[in-house]
Amino acid sequence: MRYSKLLIPTLKEMPAEAEVISHTLMLRAGMIRKLAAGIYSLLPLGLSVTKKVEDIIREEMNRAGAQEVLLPAVQPAKLWKESGRWEEYGKELLRFKDRHERDFCFGPTHEEVITDLISKEVRSYRQLPLNLYQIQTKFRDEIRPRFGVMRGREFIMKDAYSFDCDEKGAEKSYKKMYDAYCRIFERCGLKFKAVEAETGVIGGSFSHEFMVLADSGEEGIIFCNSCNYAVNIDRAEIRIEEKRDEGKNKEEMKEIKKVSTPGMKTVEEVSKYLKVRPQDLVKTLIFETENGIIAALVRGDHQINETKLKNFLDCTILVLAGDETVREVTGAPSGFAGPIDLNISIFADHGVKGMHNFITGANETDAHNINVNIGRDFEINGYGDIRNVKEDDKCPRCGKDINIRRGVEVGHIFKLGTKYSQMFRATYLDSTGEERFIIMGCYGIGVGRTIAAAIEQNHDENGIIWPMSIAPFQVLILPLNTNDTTVMETSENIYNSLIDNNMDVVIDDRDERPGVKFKDADLIGIPLQIIIGLRNLKEGNIEIKIRRNGEEIGRAHV
Ligand SMILES: [Zn+2]
């Protein structure tokens, strides 16, 4: 390809709309342009990377025995009403009517369509197992699309669905996909972790998320250095340390006292003011749920995890109460809530158990209680694991040190069981002629997200540094003096011979200053640069540079 003929509209300035580095660099490198909120056009470089990622996915899916199909993006409401998700999915589902006033949606996922298809086409155990996949455009009407293609509304996704006769087969299919996903992300040149995850709205029995490690990642993940424990932060169990407060257990209950804490609302402010440690405080948080208002207690140095609290309470709605509700329930503004004399249920994290003579809000403006004790001063309705893991927590499996990192979710695999096959009566006849439900799994990879995650993990202050396998081009030839015939002839010769050797190569034949070419070269991140300048060429040399470390790997003689 010739740079002069390609549409690569690079930008010098930081685009104002971008919040994360991958978004900034995709815009600056001229890979994407925004059409509407969360909806992007892929320009030549963006599409080239997309196709490379898709090719890797396709090869590994085929190798794992999956077959490619292409299902419609537009889906009739009828199927979604059958699964109950027409209501359940909410506003993320983009709905519209055709000319006959029939309801349709733009598919955010394809469980309904594929299960309906299989229920009609599969009759016998002889047709199973099956794994069908597609690479296709999906639409989810995110309330707040952001981070460019990372959280767009329209996006390209690979989704696969497996169909098996029994649990054993389903687990085998799941394992195959797990292995295929590992190979896919390895081949994309990414550092990633497969973590045990929540199943969320799709439902099912267990699942793994594939997370590309990047500081800018939206999700917190925990993993152990010593064993293979790796989970999403919302799922991380806390290792309960016995005897932590044994010494304190013997402590006598002191007399409860109200102390003045003018304007001191946060744990930090109160502990500093009262000259105590944050872990001597207990935070009281008021939440609204569909079953009423509750209070949740965590130790002062701990953070509540709302997903864990939600699971513990077994509720579907959980919102931190606003100032007005807090005042109604506690009689004081936020920041001074405490558990004493509350007329609502109180739940506490395990970490609060065994605490004595601690500090809480006094349910009164500018006041806290000291020497508060469970049992004497108030009762707890239940203890649970409802806080975030901390750096100094230990692995719940083996007790060794853990890592807390951030990641970008690029893939997700679920073992679905019979949830959808029951809804759509997707059954088969077993070898004895008995009718059974097909057991399903579903497996997704966000193609755009994988690209964004690759950039989050591979960039420097000058631009993108593509892993070779997904780079839009492998080699960039930079003739520095376009008016010089020797420079251009040499460049063209190298260009042609690389093409003859099946390399993906682009030549920057633009009549631009070397400085401009170098800047663009680093920004678009082609892994290998071949620099051909008049001065070097006079001595018969060309320069070969690796983008990743700027290292000059050699001067080739020509
Ligand atoms: Zn461990």
Boltz pocket constraint, residues with backbone or C-beta under 6 A from the ligand:
constraints:
  - pocket:
      binder: B
      contacts: [[A, 224], [A, 225], [A, 226], [A, 227], [A, 228], [A, 229], [A, 395], [A, 396], [A, 397], [A, 398], [A, 399], [A, 400], [A, 401]]
      max_distance: 6.0
